[in-house]
Amino acid sequence: MEIINNASLKQLNTFGVDASAKHLTEIHNLEDIEALLEWKAQNDLPCLLLGGGSNLLFKNDYQGLVAKICLAGKDIAEEDNDFTYVSVAGGENWHDFVRWTVEQDIAGLENLSLIPGTVGAAPIQNIGAYGVELADHFQSLQAVDLETGNIHEFDLLHCQFGYRESFFKSQTLDKLLITSVTFALPKKPNWKMDYAGVREVLEGVEPSAKLISDAIISLRMSKLPDPAKIGNGGSFFKNPVLSLDDWEAIKANHPNIPGYPQNAVLAGGTELANGAMKTSAAWLIDSCGWKGHRKGDAGVSDMHALVIVNHANATGAELWAVAQEIMASVEDKFGVLLEAEPRVVL
């Protein structure tokens, strides 16, 4: 396991923040994992596990070891009458993996096309888009405990998936290294196409995983800025889930606010007796006039109000300051407290 000291992280986070790590290494195989365990035992420094860097905002330089997960490999593990079980290593690029399943004519993940990041990071966030979440097709994962070296297998129940939440995000961040994930992909697809931009492209056409994937790629490219051209981490805020009473109170003054009925239990187990409604964080932010806002090199995309962007040389602290201003503005106008999706590394 090679360690680079005082390493730049600018090319390793999609915000393009010019932070550095005291130490940086890459994890390619089991031997590297064993070396990482030994390093942790010998050094009293924090360790941050890095996937594609699309869900991290570095506010400062990192005073520990950043371990970039580069584990590679994927295959069809087995099949039965109902499912194809596909196993993929944690360091594989998520979008490349989705397109690989599409090329194999395996359906299920096509709606999750063009989401940045790695396969191992995807369960941590329980990524989702266009009516599909990772949890919908999850079978199991394997992870190494970085304290003990023990290998654990997690099924759906033990992952505790929620809306952009999981056991790994809430309780074991940087303590478990996800080495592989297995998906159960249905042989009888349940196509999810009822979205503007997807519905129109596929009207009157026999759907397929490739057609839906292509449509979603085109749709995402038209709505979201490319991190290769302008630094960003995609959607910066979660869509708020409100009690039905709170949502109706806002709607009385803002009749155009969108709403999507939800189960009556929020993350953390809070039960809402009268039901719940998810609304659009982008709509709330746009209604406060933030779309296209710029302060120095930190700002909000003019393509999508949910995306905070780094125009060139913004620091993580400057990007986070914009995020905090947005949160204060939305709370002041609507009484809704937004929650950031990316992990803010202090």
C-alpha positions as CSV (number, residue, x, y, z in Angstrom):
1,M,0.0,0.0,0.0
2,E,1.7,3.2,-1.2
3,I,1.1,6.3,0.8
4,I,1.5,9.8,-0.6
5,N,2.0,12.6,1.9
6,N,0.5,16.1,1.6
7,A,-1.6,15.0,-1.4
8,S,-3.9,17.2,-3.4
9,L,-7.6,16.1,-3.4
10,K,-8.7,18.6,-6.1
11,Q,-9.0,15.9,-8.8
12,L,-10.7,13.5,-6.3
13,N,-13.8,15.5,-5.4
14,T,-16.4,16.6,-8.0
15,F,-16.7,20.0,-6.4
16,G,-13.2,20.7,-7.5
17,V,-12.2,22.0,-4.1
18,D,-8.5,22.4,-3.7
19,A,-8.1,20.7,-0.4
20,S,-5.2,18.3,0.6
21,A,-4.8,15.2,2.7
22,K,-2.0,14.6,5.1
23,H,-1.8,11.1,3.7
24,L,-3.4,9.5,0.6
25,T,-3.5,5.9,-0.5
26,E,-5.5,3.6,-2.9
27,I,-7.1,0.3,-2.0
28,H,-7.0,-2.1,-4.9
29,N,-7.1,-5.6,-3.3
30,L,-7.2,-7.6,-0.1
31,E,-3.5,-7.0,0.6
32,D,-4.1,-3.3,0.5
33,I,-7.0,-3.7,3.0
34,E,-4.8,-5.7,5.3
35,A,-2.1,-3.0,5.0
36,L,-4.8,-0.3,5.8
37,L,-5.8,-2.2,8.9
38,E,-2.1,-2.3,10.0
39,W,-1.7,1.4,9.3
40,K,-4.8,2.2,11.4
41,A,-3.5,0.1,14.3
42,Q,-0.1,1.9,14.3
43,N,-1.3,5.5,13.7
44,D,-3.6,7.6,15.9
45,L,-5.1,9.5,12.9
46,P,-8.5,9.5,11.3
47,C,-9.2,7.6,8.1
48,L,-11.6,8.7,5.4
49,L,-12.9,6.2,2.8
50,L,-13.3,7.9,-0.6
51,G,-15.3,6.6,-3.5
52,G,-15.9,8.9,-6.5
53,G,-15.8,12.1,-4.4
54,S,-19.2,13.2,-5.6
55,N,-20.8,13.3,-2.2
56,L,-18.1,15.0,-0.2
57,L,-17.4,18.7,0.5
58,F,-14.0,19.3,2.1
59,K,-14.2,22.5,4.2
60,N,-10.6,22.2,5.1
61,D,-7.5,20.1,4.5
62,Y,-7.9,16.6,5.9
63,Q,-5.5,15.8,8.8
64,G,-5.5,12.1,8.4
65,L,-5.4,9.3,5.8
66,V,-7.7,9.4,2.8
67,A,-8.1,5.9,1.3
68,K,-9.5,5.9,-2.2
69,I,-11.4,2.6,-2.9
70,C,-10.4,1.2,-6.2
71,L,-11.6,-2.4,-5.9
72,A,-12.6,-3.7,-9.3
73,G,-14.7,-6.6,-10.8
74,K,-18.2,-7.5,-11.6
75,D,-20.0,-10.7,-12.7
76,I,-23.3,-12.5,-12.8
77,A,-23.2,-14.5,-9.6
78,E,-26.3,-16.7,-10.2
79,E,-29.8,-16.8,-11.7
80,D,-33.1,-18.3,-10.8
81,N,-36.6,-18.1,-12.4
82,D,-37.2,-14.6,-11.1
83,F,-33.9,-12.8,-10.8
84,T,-30.4,-12.3,-12.1
85,Y,-28.0,-11.8,-9.2
86,V,-25.1,-9.5,-10.1
87,S,-22.1,-8.9,-7.8
88,V,-19.9,-5.9,-8.3
89,A,-16.8,-4.6,-6.4
90,G,-17.1,-1.5,-4.3
91,G,-14.6,0.6,-6.4
92,E,-16.4,0.2,-9.7
93,N,-17.9,3.4,-11.2
94,W,-21.6,3.3,-10.6
95,H,-22.8,4.6,-14.0
96,D,-20.4,2.3,-15.9
97,F,-21.8,-0.6,-13.9
98,V,-25.4,0.4,-14.7
99,R,-24.5,0.6,-18.4
100,W,-22.9,-2.8,-18.2
101,T,-26.1,-4.3,-16.9
102,V,-28.0,-2.6,-19.7
103,E,-25.6,-4.0,-22.3
104,Q,-26.2,-7.5,-20.8
105,D,-29.9,-6.8,-21.3
106,I,-30.5,-7.0,-17.5
107,A,-33.2,-4.6,-16.3
108,G,-33.7,-2.9,-13.0
109,L,-31.0,-0.2,-12.6
110,E,-31.6,1.8,-15.8
111,N,-33.3,4.7,-13.9
112,L,-30.2,5.2,-11.9
113,S,-28.1,6.0,-14.9
114,L,-25.5,8.8,-14.8
115,I,-25.5,9.1,-11.0
116,P,-21.9,9.9,-10.1
117,G,-19.9,7.9,-7.6
118,T,-18.8,4.3,-6.9
119,V,-20.8,1.1,-6.3
120,G,-19.5,0.9,-2.7
121,A,-20.6,4.4,-1.9
122,A,-24.1,3.9,-3.4
123,P,-25.6,1.9,-0.5
124,I,-24.3,4.5,2.1
125,Q,-26.5,7.1,0.5
126,N,-29.2,4.7,-0.8
127,I,-29.0,6.6,-4.1
128,G,-32.2,7.1,-6.1
129,A,-33.7,8.8,-9.1
130,Y,-36.8,8.7,-11.3
131,G,-38.8,6.4,-9.1
132,V,-36.1,3.9,-8.2
133,E,-33.8,3.6,-5.2
134,L,-30.9,1.3,-4.8
135,A,-32.7,-0.5,-2.0
136,D,-35.4,-1.6,-4.5
137,H,-33.0,-4.1,-6.1
138,F,-30.5,-4.7,-3.3
139,Q,-29.7,-8.2,-2.3
140,S,-26.7,-8.0,0.0
141,L,-23.2,-6.5,0.6
142,Q,-19.9,-7.5,2.1
143,A,-17.9,-5.1,4.3
144,V,-14.7,-5.2,6.2
145,D,-14.7,-3.8,9.8
146,L,-11.6,-1.5,9.9
147,E,-11.3,-1.9,13.6
148,T,-11.3,-5.7,13.8
149,G,-10.7,-6.9,10.3
150,N,-13.8,-9.1,10.4
151,I,-15.8,-9.5,7.2
152,H,-19.6,-8.9,7.6
153,E,-22.5,-9.6,5.2
154,F,-25.5,-7.3,5.3
155,D,-28.9,-8.1,4.0
156,L,-31.6,-5.6,3.2
157,L,-33.0,-5.5,6.7
158,H,-29.7,-4.8,8.4
159,C,-28.8,-2.0,6.0
160,Q,-31.7,0.1,7.4
161,F,-32.2,1.9,4.2
162,G,-34.2,5.2,4.2
163,Y,-34.5,8.2,2.0
164,R,-30.8,8.9,1.3
165,E,-30.0,7.1,4.5
166,S,-28.6,3.8,5.7
167,F,-27.0,2.1,8.6
168,F,-23.6,2.8,7.1
169,K,-24.2,6.6,6.9
170,S,-25.8,7.0,10.3
171,Q,-23.8,4.6,12.4
172,T,-20.6,3.3,10.8
173,L,-19.2,6.0,8.5
174,D,-15.5,5.3,7.8
175,K,-15.7,2.2,10.0
176,L,-16.8,-0.3,7.4
177,L,-15.2,-0.6,4.0
178,I,-17.8,-2.0,1.5
179,T,-16.0,-4.4,-0.7
180,S,-18.8,-5.7,-2.9
181,V,-22.6,-5.4,-3.5
182,T,-25.0,-7.9,-4.9
183,F,-28.2,-6.9,-6.7
184,A,-31.3,-9.0,-7.4
185,L,-32.5,-7.8,-10.8
186,P,-35.9,-9.0,-12.0
187,K,-36.3,-11.0,-15.2
188,K,-39.8,-9.5,-15.5
189,P,-39.1,-5.7,-15.4
190,N,-41.3,-3.2,-13.7
191,W,-40.6,-0.2,-15.9
192,K,-40.6,3.2,-14.3
193,M,-41.3,5.7,-17.1
194,D,-43.9,8.2,-15.8
195,Y,-41.6,11.2,-15.7
196,A,-41.6,14.2,-18.0
197,G,-38.8,13.7,-20.6
198,V,-38.9,9.9,-20.2
199,R,-42.6,9.5,-20.9
200,E,-42.5,11.5,-24.1
201,V,-39.4,9.7,-25.6
202,L,-40.9,6.3,-25.0
203,E,-44.5,7.0,-26.0
204,G,-45.7,4.3,-28.4
205,V,-42.3,2.5,-28.2
206,E,-41.7,-0.9,-26.6
207,P,-39.6,-0.1,-23.5
208,S,-36.2,-1.6,-22.8
209,A,-33.5,-1.0,-20.2
210,K,-31.3,0.7,-22.9
211,L,-34.1,3.0,-24.1
212,I,-34.9,4.1,-20.6
213,S,-31.3,4.5,-19.6
214,D,-30.6,6.6,-22.8
215,A,-33.6,8.8,-22.1
216,I,-32.5,9.4,-18.5
217,I,-29.0,10.1,-19.4
218,S,-30.2,12.7,-21.9
219,L,-32.6,14.2,-19.3
220,R,-30.0,14.4,-16.6
221,M,-27.5,16.1,-19.0
222,S,-30.1,18.7,-20.0
223,K,-30.9,19.5,-16.3
224,L,-27.7,19.1,-14.4
225,P,-24.3,20.7,-15.0
226,D,-21.4,18.4,-15.8
227,P,-18.8,18.2,-12.9
228,A,-16.1,17.9,-15.6
229,K,-17.0,21.4,-16.7
230,I,-18.0,23.1,-13.5
231,G,-17.4,21.7,-10.0
232,N,-20.6,20.3,-8.3
233,G,-21.9,17.3,-6.4
234,G,-25.3,17.1,-8.0
235,S,-28.3,17.6,-5.8
236,F,-27.1,19.3,-2.7
237,F,-30.2,19.1,-0.5
238,K,-32.7,16.3,0.3
239,N,-36.3,16.8,-0.7
240,P,-38.0,17.6,2.6
241,V,-40.7,15.3,4.0
242,L,-43.3,17.2,5.9
243,S,-46.3,16.3,8.0
244,L,-49.5,16.7,6.0
245,D,-50.6,19.5,8.3
246,D,-47.3,21.5,7.8
247,W,-47.5,21.0,4.0
248,E,-51.1,22.2,3.8
249,A,-50.2,25.2,5.9
250,I,-47.5,26.2,3.4
251,K,-49.8,25.4,0.4
252,A,-52.4,27.8,1.8
253,N,-50.0,30.6,1.1
254,H,-48.1,29.0,-1.8
255,P,-50.6,27.0,-3.9
256,N,-48.1,25.9,-6.5
257,I,-45.9,24.0,-4.0
258,P,-45.5,20.4,-5.3
259,G,-46.4,17.5,-3.0
260,Y,-45.9,13.7,-3.2
261,P,-47.7,11.6,-0.7
262,Q,-45.4,9.5,1.5
263,N,-45.6,6.8,4.1
264,A,-46.5,8.2,7.5
265,V,-43.1,7.3,9.1
266,L,-40.1,9.5,8.7
267,A,-36.4,8.7,9.1
268,G,-35.7,8.0,12.8
269,G,-39.1,6.3,13.3
270,T,-41.2,9.4,13.8
271,E,-44.7,8.5,13.0
272,L,-47.0,11.1,11.5
273,A,-50.6,10.2,12.3
274,N,-52.1,12.3,9.5
275,G,-49.7,11.2,6.8
276,A,-46.7,12.9,5.2
277,M,-45.9,14.8,2.0
278,K,-42.5,15.1,0.3
279,T,-42.0,18.4,-1.5
280,S,-39.3,19.7,-3.8
281,A,-36.2,21.3,-2.3
282,A,-35.5,22.8,-5.8
283,W,-38.9,24.5,-5.9
284,L,-38.4,26.0,-2.4
285,I,-34.9,27.2,-3.3
286,D,-36.0,28.6,-6.7
287,S,-38.9,30.4,-5.0
288,C,-36.4,32.2,-2.8
289,G,-34.5,33.5,-5.9
290,W,-31.3,31.5,-5.5
291,K,-31.1,29.9,-9.0
292,G,-28.1,31.3,-10.8
293,H,-26.9,33.2,-7.7
294,R,-23.1,33.7,-7.5
295,K,-20.9,35.1,-4.8
296,G,-17.3,35.0,-5.9
297,D,-16.6,31.6,-7.3
298,A,-19.3,29.9,-5.2
299,G,-22.9,29.8,-6.4
300,V,-26.0,28.0,-7.5
301,S,-26.4,26.5,-11.0
302,D,-28.5,28.4,-13.5
303,M,-29.6,25.0,-14.8
304,H,-31.0,23.6,-11.5
305,A,-31.6,25.4,-8.2
306,L,-30.7,22.2,-6.2
307,V,-27.0,22.3,-7.4
308,I,-24.3,24.3,-5.7
309,V,-21.4,25.0,-8.0
310,N,-17.8,25.9,-7.9
311,H,-17.1,28.3,-10.8
312,A,-13.4,28.0,-10.5
313,N,-11.5,28.4,-7.2
314,A,-14.2,28.5,-4.5
315,T,-13.1,26.9,-1.2
316,G,-15.2,24.3,0.6
317,A,-15.9,26.8,3.3
318,E,-17.3,29.3,0.7
319,L,-19.5,26.7,-0.9
320,W,-20.8,25.7,2.5
321,A,-21.5,29.3,3.3
322,V,-23.7,29.5,0.3
323,A,-25.5,26.4,1.4
324,Q,-26.1,27.8,4.8
325,E,-27.5,31.0,3.4
326,I,-29.9,29.0,1.2
327,M,-31.0,27.0,4.2
328,A,-31.7,30.1,6.3
329,S,-33.6,31.7,3.4
330,V,-35.9,28.7,2.9
331,E,-36.5,28.3,6.6
332,D,-37.3,32.0,6.9
333,K,-39.8,32.0,4.0
334,F,-41.4,28.5,4.4
335,G,-40.5,27.3,7.9
336,V,-38.7,24.3,6.3
337,L,-35.2,23.3,7.4
338,L,-33.3,21.8,4.4
339,E,-30.8,19.0,5.0
340,A,-27.7,18.7,3.0
341,E,-27.1,15.5,1.0
342,P,-23.3,15.6,0.8
343,R,-21.1,14.8,3.7
344,V,-19.3,18.0,4.9
345,V,-15.8,17.1,6.0
346,L,-14.7,19.6,8.6
